[in-house]
């Protein structure tokens, strides 16, 4: 989609996605901007997000979510504590070949997510109303991610059982979580890598912590996807 065909918010979104190596189609741009429009509408009736300025929504909701895309694996992805659908919904829009399950313990937030799924026709999204530690799916997931996640050890305790063999737990963090990385993870788990992410238009730190099972073999070199700087754990700041 050429920049000359875009105006305003759509132009900013498309340009930011391009910096992340994602060429959004006209339909994807319209869907993602429409998602923010629905968020604004519902936010008048319930508190879904404190971010209400459109430029910040594009940066901190949409583009921030899309930074995780290079680290997804497999076809089954679980978003733990999805809230209003981030990062799961934006990723589902740009990754239609993957199946996303969006999990949250707050029913009203999932009603919004279900509305968006129906409104924009996202057949690759399913919602589950449950706490991660109590959720027992029939089939485990290739990738389990969380944006509003607490300490890494607690994330593993809550969500480790949901991750299939050879899969990854992905914890989205702000500043480099040095103290958390120094803490021991539950038995059977280890840090696979810490990725420094760059969100276009955002002058704040973002990191992604990858966690895998202790017996998983890790590559000796770490590839660097567009829009990020990657290093094997521990990263040097």
N, C-alpha and C positions, 0 to 999 in steps of 0.2 A: 504494500500500500504506500503510494508516494506521499511525501510531505505536503505537496501542493493540493492534495485532495482532503486535507485535514484542517481543522480550525480548533483553536482553544484547547479544551481539556483533552480532546482526542489526539491532537498533535503532540501534546506533552506526554501522554501515555505511550503513543507509538514510538516517539523518540527515545523515551526511557527504556522501553522494551528492546529496542534495537541495540542499545548499549549493552544489554544483557544477552545479546545474540538471538533475540526472539523477533521474528518478522510477523507481526500481527496482521491478520486479514481484516478487511473492513467489518466483517461480521463479528470477529472477536473483539475489536475495539468497541463496537456498539454494545456488545453484551457486557463488557467490563464497565463501561461508563454507565450503562443501564443499571448494573448492580449497585453502583454508588447512588444513583437516583432513588432506587428502592430503599437503600439504607437510610438516606435522608428522610424519606417519607415515613418509614417505620420508626425512625428515631424520634419523631415528634410524639409518638405514643408510648414508646418504651425505650429505656436507656440501653442501646446496643453498642454505642461507641462514643467516646468523648472527643473524637477527632471529627470536627464538623466542617472545617474549611476544605474546599474541594482540592486545592493543590496539595495539601497535606494528606488527604485521603488517597490521592493517586500515588503519592510517594510512600506513605507509611502503611497503606493497606494493599494496594495492587502491586507496585514494583517490589516492595519488601517481600511479599509472598512469592513473586516470580524468581527471586534470587536463589531459591531452593531447587529450582527445576533441574539443574545439572546433576544433582545428587540423588534424585529419585532412582529407584531400581525396581525391576519387576513390573507386574501389572496391577497388583493389589496394594493400595496405599490407604493408610489410616491417619486421619488428622484428629489427634487427641485434644480435647478442650477447644473445639473449633470456634466457640463463641458465635459471632455473626458470620462465620464461614471463612475465616482467614487462618492459614493460607490455602485451605482446601478448595474453595470456589474458584479463585483466579487460576490455580494450577489445573483444575478440571477443565476450564475453558480452553487452555492452551495445550492440554494433553488429553484429547478425547479418546485416545486408544487405551488409556489407563482407567481403572475403576477406583473411585474414591469413596471411602466411608468416612463421614464426618460425625464425630462422637462428642457429646456434651451432656453434662448433668442438668442443664437448665432448659426446660422444655420450651419456654417462650423464645429463646434464641434459635432453637431448632425449627420453630414455626416459621421464623423469618427465612431460614435457609431453605426449608421446603417450599416456601412461596417463590423464592428465586429460582429454584430448580424447575418448578412448574412454569413460571413466567418466561424463562429463557430456554426451556427445553434442554435440560442437561441430563440425559439418560445414564451417564456414567457416575452419577452422584447418588449416594444413599445416606440417610441420616439414622443415627442410633441414639436413643435417649438412655444413657447409662453412665456410671462412673467407670473409668478405665479398669480399676482393680477388680470390678465385679463383672466386667464384660467377658463373655466366653463365646466367641464366634465359632461357627462350624469349621471355618478355615482361617488359618492365621495369615498375616499380611507380610508382603515382601519389604515394606517400608512403613515405619511408624514414626510420625513427626508430631512436634508440638511447638507452638510459638510462645504461648503464655505458660511456660513450664517452670517449676520450682527447681530445687537442687537436682543435679544429675543423678545421684544415687536414688533419690525418691522417684524420679522419672522411670528408672529401670525397675524399681520395685513395683510401680503401678502398671507399667506397660510392657515390661519385658516378655511376659507370657503371650503377648499378642503378636510377637515378631516371629516369622518363620525362620527355619534354619537357613543360614547364609544371608539373612536380611539385615537391615540396619535400623537403629533408632536414631532419629535426627532431632536434636534439640537446638532450637533457634535462640540465640542469646544476643544481648547488646554488647557490653564491654567484654573483653577477654576474661573468662571466668576462672581466673587463676586459683582462687581458693577452692572452688568446687572440683577442679581437676586434681587438686592435691588430696582430696578425700577418696577413700577406698570405695569402689563400686561393689555391688552385691556379687557374691561368688559366681563365676561363670561368665563374667562380662569384662570388657576392656574398652579403652578409648581407641578408636580406629583412626581418628584424625580431627584436627581443628582447622576449620576453613575461615579465613577472613573474607567477608562478603562486602561488596560495594553496591549500595543502593543509589541509583542515579538521582541526583538532586537532594540527597540527604547527607548532611555533614555530621553524622553520628556513627559510632562504631557498631558493626554487626558481625557476629560470628556464628558459625554452625558447628556444633559438636556431633561427630559421628561416633556411635557406639555399636560394637558388635560382640558376638560371643567370643570367649577366650580362645577357643580352638580355631577360629577363622584365620586363614592366612591373609596377610595384608601385602599389597604390592610394594615393591621397594622404592618406586617413584610415584609421585602424586601428580596427576594431570591438572592443568589449570584451565577450567572453563572460562568462557568469556564473562567479564564483569566480576571476577573474584581473584583473590590471591590465596593460594593453597599451600599448606605445608604439613608434613607429618607431625603428629603430636610429639613433643610439645612445640607449639609455634613460638617463634622468637618475635617479641614485640619491640 
